[in-house]
Amino acid sequence: HGGQPVLALSLIGLGYVTRAGIDWTPFYWAEVVFSEAFSRVWRNQLDAARGVMDEALSNRAMVARLSPLEASRLYTINGDIWSRMQRMEEAREAFDTAVASIPYDNFAGGVPLADSLRQRAFFLLGEGEAAAAYQDMAQSNVLWFDRYDRNATGSNQVARNVAFDRMRAVEEARLGWSLSQELKDGSE
């Protein structure tokens, strides 16, 4: 919205309050829910964001109609909100459900699972589980980087976002460093 966050938040809010759920496609419904929850988090209104997610998740008919990608995003956002509220058991369950929502590793080019694993990795690191965090990040990056080779055909290459690729490599190194420190501390 051209750098106009107040206008963007107003439009998101308008879409959210006028939703009819069953009349909308699952994709559109999910996008409105994601946007409203995110806007509440952005404004540090975690209880309101939690309310958005609780209402969305209670709409079992619509949740059942979501694609694996949309379901994974829904549960990842849910996990993020729980984590910000320091409700770690609920956050863990939501991140695990997000990962489980993806039917197979290379679904949609591997990107949805790579994203879900990356989000869960940082949650696990915050929980002091460096080994599990590193494992998720390493698997995430395998999916992320292998898609370039999987999707290239003949002499055609897949466009890369070098800055984002570099960030992912640094994140994996960071989690690897955390794991090495945990192992070092455990051996003394």
VENBEL-V274869 format. One record per residue. N is the residue number from 0. PSI is psi as a letter, one per 20 degrees, with the letter a starting at -180 (NA if undefined). OMEGA is omega as a letter, one per 20 degrees, with the letter a starting at -180 (999 if undefined). D_LAST is the distance of its C-alpha to the last C-alpha in Angstrom with 1 decimal. Layout:
N,PSI,OMEGA,D_LAST  N,PSI,OMEGA,D_LAST
This chain:
0,k,r,54.0  1,k,r,54.3  2,k,r,51.8  3,n,a,53.5  4,h,a,50.9  5,g,r,53.3  6,g,a,55.8  7,g,a,53.1  8,h,r,51.9  9,g,r,55.5  10,h,r,56.2  11,g,a,53.1  12,h,r,54.1  13,g,r,57.7  14,h,a,56.6  15,g,a,54.4  16,i,r,57.1  17,j,a,59.8  18,q,r,57.8  19,i,r,59.7  20,f,a,56.9  21,h,r,59.0  22,i,a,61.3  23,q,r,58.5  24,q,r,56.8  25,h,a,53.2  26,g,a,52.0  27,g,r,54.0  28,g,a,53.0  29,g,a,49.3  30,h,r,49.6  31,g,r,51.3  32,g,r,48.6  33,g,a,45.8  34,g,r,47.6  35,g,r,48.4  36,g,r,44.9  37,g,a,43.4  38,h,r,46.1  39,g,r,45.2  40,g,a,41.5  41,h,r,42.5  42,j,a,44.6  43,k,r,41.7  44,m,a,43.8  45,h,r,41.1  46,h,r,43.3  47,g,r,46.1  48,g,r,43.9  49,g,r,42.7  50,g,r,46.4  51,g,a,47.2  52,g,r,44.5  53,g,r,45.5  54,g,a,49.1  55,g,a,48.3  56,h,r,46.2  57,i,r,48.9  58,m,a,51.4  59,h,a,50.5  60,g,a,53.5  61,g,r,52.5  62,h,r,48.8  63,h,a,49.9  64,i,a,51.9  65,q,r,49.1  66,r,r,48.0  67,h,r,44.4  68,g,a,43.7  69,g,r,45.3  70,g,r,43.6  71,g,r,40.1  72,g,r,40.9  73,g,a,42.1  74,h,r,39.0  75,g,r,36.7  76,g,r,38.7  77,g,r,38.5  78,g,r,34.7  79,g,r,34.6  80,g,r,36.9  81,g,a,35.0  82,g,r,31.8  83,h,r,33.5  84,j,a,34.8  85,k,r,31.4  86,m,a,32.5  87,h,r,29.5  88,g,r,30.6  89,h,r,33.9  90,g,r,32.3  91,g,a,30.1  92,g,r,33.2  93,g,r,35.2  94,h,r,32.8  95,g,r,32.6  96,h,r,36.4  97,g,r,36.8  98,g,a,34.8  99,i,a,36.8  100,h,a,40.0  101,p,a,40.0  102,h,r,41.8  103,q,a,40.2  104,g,a,37.8  105,j,r,40.6  106,p,a,42.7  107,l,r,44.4  108,j,r,42.8  109,i,a,39.2  110,g,a,39.1  111,g,r,39.2  112,h,r,36.2  113,g,r,34.4  114,g,a,35.1  115,g,r,34.2  116,h,r,30.8  117,g,r,30.1  118,g,a,31.0  119,h,r,28.9  120,g,a,25.9  121,h,r,26.0  122,g,a,26.6  123,h,r,23.5  124,g,r,21.4  125,h,r,22.8  126,j,r,21.9  127,k,a,18.2  128,m,a,18.6  129,h,a,17.4  130,g,r,17.7  131,h,r,21.2  132,g,a,22.1  133,g,r,21.4  134,g,r,23.2  135,g,a,26.2  136,h,r,26.3  137,g,r,26.2  138,h,r,28.9  139,g,a,30.8  140,h,r,30.9  141,g,r,32.0  142,g,a,34.9  143,g,a,35.6  144,h,r,35.8  145,h,a,37.3  146,h,r,40.2  147,g,r,41.5  148,h,a,42.0  149,h,a,43.2  150,i,r,45.8  151,p,r,47.1  152,p,r,50.3  153,c,r,52.0  154,i,r,51.8  155,p,r,51.0  156,q,r,47.6  157,p,r,46.0  158,p,a,45.9  159,q,r,42.4  160,n,a,41.1  161,g,a,39.1  162,g,r,37.7  163,h,r,36.5  164,g,r,35.2  165,g,r,33.2  166,g,r,31.9  167,g,r,30.7  168,g,r,28.9  169,g,r,27.2  170,g,r,26.3  171,g,r,24.7  172,g,r,22.7  173,g,r,21.7  174,h,r,20.5  175,g,r,18.7  176,g,r,16.9  177,g,r,16.0  178,g,a,14.7  179,h,r,12.7  180,h,r,11.0  181,g,r,10.5  182,h,r,9.0  183,g,r,6.8  184,h,a,5.7  185,i,a,5.7  186,i,a,3.8  187,NA,999,0.0
